[in-house]
């Protein structure tokens, strides 16, 4: 009688069967956990929920009230947040600009200090104080007209952000940030709320459809390399002229010296 037959007759499983059962259990558990985590991550937070608003109020009191006041009414160190809406909070906190590390010409983007859930809770609390611009939905961010977006961007945005979204200098140490590697929702929120030196493009200035077109244009130029080759960071004619002056003219001088030395 074989060992397998003996194991079956004794009601015992073989060692391979035990290993297989353990693997199946691990795969099933891991799959269920991944599905649950994905569902939790993509679930929309109800910004009108009293529990979420209460959580946001506690976070605000602990992290924001020093500058913006206990009731978000503003102080000499920070503006009032009454009426700025959830979009402004989601942009400022979601890009790491708030809380600020130090005073300066403008708040700088840095690693985010709060989780997505905490950011949403802060946005819910501020939105509960007074009506204001809301966080855009996913349908407002996708499938825009790239050509129309390029034209709108050149008319409304390129004078500060550069035609390729590379950013540019402003006055008094301020600057328009580059728009590469910026999420679509944050681009939309920036247009909607006009953070810092940026003007507000409300729905009368740029319709939601036009904002979507601009976002699609920015996504296109980020994912498609320049057809001209070396871009020199897309900083415009000054950097290109400097490059040609230093390297182009330098190469001509070097070639002239070499020809003269050879002729002698």
C-alpha positions in Angstrom: 0.0 0.0 0.0 1.4 3.4 -0.9 1.9 6.3 1.5 -0.8 8.3 -0.2 -3.4 5.5 0.1 -2.5 5.1 3.7 -2.9 8.8 4.4 -6.4 8.7 2.7 -7.4 5.7 4.7 -6.3 7.3 8.0 -8.1 10.5 7.1 -4.9 12.6 7.0 -4.0 15.2 4.4 -0.7 15.1 2.6 1.9 17.8 3.3 1.3 19.4 -0.1 -2.4 19.7 0.6 -1.7 21.6 3.8 0.6 24.0 1.9 -2.0 24.5 -0.8 -4.7 25.3 1.8 -2.5 27.9 3.5 -1.7 29.5 0.1 -5.3 29.7 -0.8 -6.2 31.3 2.5 -3.5 33.9 2.2 -4.5 34.8 -1.4 -8.2 35.1 -0.4 -7.4 37.2 2.7 -5.0 39.5 0.7 -7.5 39.9 -2.1 -10.3 40.8 0.3 -8.1 43.3 2.1 -7.0 44.9 -1.2 -10.6 45.2 -2.3 -11.7 46.7 1.0 -8.7 49.2 1.0 -9.4 50.2 -2.6 -13.1 50.8 -1.9 -12.3 52.8 1.2 -9.7 54.9 -0.6 -12.1 55.7 -3.5 -15.2 56.3 -1.4 -16.2 59.9 -1.5 -16.3 61.7 1.9 -19.7 63.3 2.7 -18.7 66.9 3.5 -22.1 67.6 4.9 -21.8 64.9 7.6 -21.9 66.3 11.1 -19.2 63.7 12.2 -16.9 64.8 9.4 -17.5 68.5 10.2 -16.8 67.9 13.9 -13.6 66.1 13.1 -12.5 69.0 10.8 -13.3 71.6 13.5 -11.1 69.7 16.0 -8.3 69.6 13.4 -8.8 73.3 12.6 -8.6 74.3 16.3 -5.4 72.3 16.8 -3.6 73.3 13.6 -5.0 76.4 11.9 -6.7 78.6 14.5 -3.4 80.3 15.6 -3.3 82.2 12.3 -6.9 82.1 11.1 -8.7 82.5 14.4 -10.8 80.1 16.5 -13.9 80.7 14.3 -11.8 81.1 11.0 -12.6 84.8 11.2 -9.0 85.7 10.4 -6.3 87.5 12.4 -3.3 89.7 11.7 -1.4 86.6 10.8 -3.9 85.0 8.5 -6.9 85.9 6.4 -10.5 85.0 7.1 -11.6 81.6 5.7 -15.3 82.3 5.9 -16.8 81.8 2.4 -13.6 80.4 0.8 -15.3 77.0 0.4 -14.0 73.5 0.4 -12.1 73.9 -2.9 -9.7 76.5 -1.4 -9.0 74.3 1.7 -8.5 71.2 -0.5 -6.0 73.1 -2.7 -4.0 74.8 0.1 -3.8 71.8 2.4 -3.7 69.2 -0.3 -0.7 70.7 -1.9 1.2 71.2 1.3 1.0 75.0 1.1 -0.8 75.1 4.4 0.2 75.1 7.2 3.0 77.4 6.2 6.5 76.7 7.5 7.4 80.4 7.7 6.3 83.8 6.5 7.3 84.8 3.0 6.1 86.4 -0.2 3.9 83.3 -0.9 3.2 79.9 0.5 5.4 77.2 -1.0 4.3 73.7 -2.1 5.8 71.1 0.2 5.0 67.5 1.5 1.4 67.3 2.6 1.0 67.4 6.4 -2.5 65.7 6.6 -4.1 62.6 5.2 -6.7 62.8 2.5 -9.4 62.0 5.1 -8.2 64.8 7.4 -7.9 67.3 4.4 -11.5 66.5 3.5 -12.6 67.0 7.1 -10.9 70.4 7.2 -12.6 71.3 3.9 -16.0 70.2 5.3 -15.6 72.3 8.4 -14.7 75.5 6.5 -17.4 74.8 3.9 -20.0 74.6 6.8 -19.2 78.2 7.9 -20.5 79.8 4.7 -21.2 79.0 1.0 -18.2 78.9 -1.2 -16.6 77.1 -4.2 -16.8 73.3 -3.9 -14.3 70.6 -4.7 -14.9 69.6 -8.3 -16.2 66.2 -9.2 -14.3 63.7 -11.4 -16.5 64.4 -14.4 -15.4 68.0 -14.4 -11.7 67.0 -14.9 -11.7 64.6 -17.8 -12.1 64.4 -21.6 -11.7 68.1 -22.4 -10.8 69.6 -25.8 -7.0 69.8 -26.0 -6.9 72.3 -28.8 -9.4 74.6 -27.2 -7.6 74.3 -23.9 -4.3 75.3 -25.5 -5.9 78.5 -26.9 -7.6 79.3 -23.6 -4.3 78.7 -21.7 -2.3 80.9 -24.0 -4.9 83.7 -23.6 -5.4 83.5 -19.8 -2.5 81.8 -18.2 0.7 81.8 -20.3 1.7 85.3 -19.4 2.5 84.1 -15.9 2.9 80.3 -16.1 4.7 80.2 -19.5 3.1 78.7 -22.6 4.4 75.3 -21.6 3.3 75.6 -18.0 6.9 75.9 -16.8 6.2 78.7 -14.4 7.7 82.2 -14.3 8.9 85.0 -12.0 6.6 87.7 -10.7 7.3 90.8 -8.6 8.6 91.1 -5.0 10.0 87.6 -4.8 6.7 86.0 -5.9 6.4 83.5 -8.8 3.9 81.5 -10.8 4.6 77.8 -10.1 5.2 75.2 -12.8 2.1 73.2 -13.7 3.8 69.8 -14.3 3.0 67.0 -11.9 0.1 68.9 -10.5 -3.1 66.9 -10.1 -6.1 67.9 -12.2 -8.3 68.6 -9.2 -5.7 71.0 -7.8 -5.4 72.8 -11.2 -9.2 73.2 -11.3 -9.3 74.4 -7.7 -6.6 77.0 -8.3 -8.5 78.4 -11.2 -11.7 78.5 -9.2 -10.3 80.1 -6.0 -7.4 82.2 -7.2 -4.8 81.3 -4.5 -2.2 84.0 -3.6 -1.2 86.0 -6.7 -3.5 84.2 -9.1 -6.7 85.9 -10.3 -10.0 84.1 -9.7 -11.5 82.4 -12.8 -15.0 81.8 -11.7 -17.6 80.2 -13.9 -18.4 83.5 -15.6 -14.8 84.0 -16.6 -14.1 80.4 -17.6 -16.9 77.9 -17.7 -16.5 74.5 -16.2 -16.1 73.1 -19.7 -13.3 75.6 -20.5 -11.5 74.7 -17.2 -11.7 71.1 -18.2 -10.2 72.0 -21.6 -7.3 73.7 -20.0 -6.6 70.7 -17.7 -6.7 68.4 -20.8 -4.1 70.7 -22.5 -1.8 70.6 -19.5 -2.1 66.9 -19.3 -1.3 66.6 -23.0 1.9 68.7 -23.0 3.1 66.9 -19.9 2.7 63.5 -21.5 4.0 64.4 -24.9 7.7 65.4 -25.3 8.7 68.5 -27.2 9.0 67.9 -30.9 11.9 70.4 -31.0 14.3 68.3 -28.9 16.2 70.1 -26.1 13.7 72.2 -24.3 16.0 74.1 -21.9 13.2 73.8 -19.3 10.8 75.7 -21.5 11.9 79.0 -19.8 11.5 81.0 -23.0 13.7 83.3 -25.2 16.0 84.6 -22.4 17.4 81.2 -21.5 17.5 80.2 -25.1 19.4 83.4 -26.1 21.8 82.9 -23.1 22.5 79.3 -24.2 23.2 80.4 -27.8 25.4 83.3 -26.6 27.5 81.2 -24.3 27.8 77.9 -26.1 27.1 79.0 -29.7 29.3 82.0 -29.7 31.9 80.1 -27.6 32.0 77.4 -30.2 32.5 79.9 -33.0 35.4 81.6 -31.1 37.0 78.2 -30.4 36.7 77.2 -34.1 38.2 80.5 -35.2 41.2 80.0 -32.8 41.7 76.5 -34.0 41.7 77.5 -37.7 44.1 80.4 -37.0 46.4 78.0 -35.1 46.4 75.5 -37.9 47.1 78.1 -40.6 50.2 79.3 -38.7 
